[in-house]
Amino acid sequence: MISDRCACVRYSFAVVCLFLSLPYLNAQKSRDKKTENLTTIQFAAPFHDFGTVVEGQKVSQTFAFTNTGEQALVIKEVRTTCGCTVPEYPKEAVLPGESGEINVTFNTGGKRGQQLKLIRVMANTDPSETVLQLAGEVKVKKKKNKSKG
């Protein structure tokens, strides 16, 4: 009688343990599925100093990258710190081993002094966000003196 009761308790314990581990097993499968499509991205130069420019100039920079992973690279979005910085990026997938470019144009109109623009690249990579930087100094545009005469 006692051995039947022990067997029943052991059986119940095993069922409860199995039941409690199901969410973990499903979460692990979901995590594995999410990581199976991830790849890696390598930028030739993630930072560019455009030097000193006069206010009102537009400064452009091309950030070259390579898909160094084993899956197709999909850039989902590229965000900038303000509307003065406009990115252009490939909308189609970049195959493993292939390269691409992100072109960024910074309009210095209304800007003065040291500038640091962050460009956030969201893609199917780990980590999912890569930050590029565009920096430099914007000098005030000198006004022309109109002499009377």
Beta strands, then each sheet from edge to edge (+ up, - down):
strand 1: 41-43
strand 2: 47-54
strand 3: 58-67
strand 4: 75-80
strand 5: 85-88
strand 6: 99-107
strand 7: 113-123
strand 8: 129-139
sheet 1: 1+ 3- 6+ 5-
sheet 2: 2+ 8+ 7- 4+
end
